[in-house]
Amino acid sequence: MKNTVFIKFHQEAGAKIIPFAGYNMPVEYVGITEEHLTVRNRVGVFDVSHMGEFWVTGPASLKFLQYITSNDVSTLIDGKIQYSCFPNGKGGIVDDLLVYRYNPEKYLLVVNAANIEKDWKWCVQNAEQFGLKAGKELINASDGIAQLAVQGPLALKAMQKLTKTPVEDMEYYTFKVLEFAGIKDVIFSTTGYTGAGGCEIYVKNVDGPKLWKAVFDAGKEFDIKPIGLGARDTLRLEMGFCLYGNDINDQTSPIEAGLAWITKFTNSKEFIDKALLMKQKEGGVEKRLKGFVMIDRGIPRQHYEVVNAQGETIGEVTSGTMSPMMKQGIGMAYLIKSYWKPGTEIFIRIRNKDLKAKIVNLPIYNKN
């Protein structure tokens, strides 16, 4: 197992450490519910250094990215970020990712920790036809980058103290390269996977400890706390954000996963699985990923069976938890047609009991 540069800080803070995606990672410090509420109400810090980062450069980079990703990279301008996925050539998903545009010939791809090796091979394999070579135009920088995600309604206010560059009013899905906490060439972005607002801060490994200390000093007045993977999962699930390996995988298509909005069928864009996914979009699919809320008391979990009132199987839970904000069981599941409409009654089979739930629009938790 690898360690991130922040491991000693996790240990000092009393984190429960577990193996995750090849790394020793903190799953919780003081408890998932308390950490979840910290992020929703104030500011919390996640170590996300296990994520992968690939540089794509050169005149053919846009053509390559248009081919390998589902979203329309040509719509990006400098400093903008796009959520996308890699279709796998068989109707499934290699991974979901973020595309950062620096300029027309320089992009940063941020991929999931568990898929770094798989994604890298996929990129290298597909880049050859565009004349992009591994180690030259394609660089896997994953092992050299540390990243903190500072999340919550007070996150940007706290982080503004560490840079002269204005960051407090940054638009969602944008980034800047700036000096931060006395560290040069820091990537500062605002994507977030919690729905609570905030930022991601990328630095070289060597600058990691300095960054950690500065971030926690700046956030002290806002009662900043370190947050583990457990709360990261409950936060993203309240928003209905997909997690690779749970809600999307090599067998699920972006159309089935409700990701048609990142699958762009424009005349100028030829991409992997375009014809197949177009057919699914126009002709419909047999199953769709839907959010639900428990009506009966119970906590849904991955792989639990979903049935109708007659006890017939209609789907399977992909992610489930007890929502700390709603105090109800919530989840997502792939369901067959005629059970997709908000308000539709379904039942989750929990310990041989069929417990009532209903379909809801995403996000599952809506603070408004």
Order of alpha helices (4+ residues) and beta strands (2+ residues): beta-alpha-beta-beta-alpha-beta-beta-alpha-beta-beta-beta-alpha-beta-beta-alpha-beta-beta-beta-alpha-beta-alpha-alpha-beta-beta-beta-beta-beta-beta
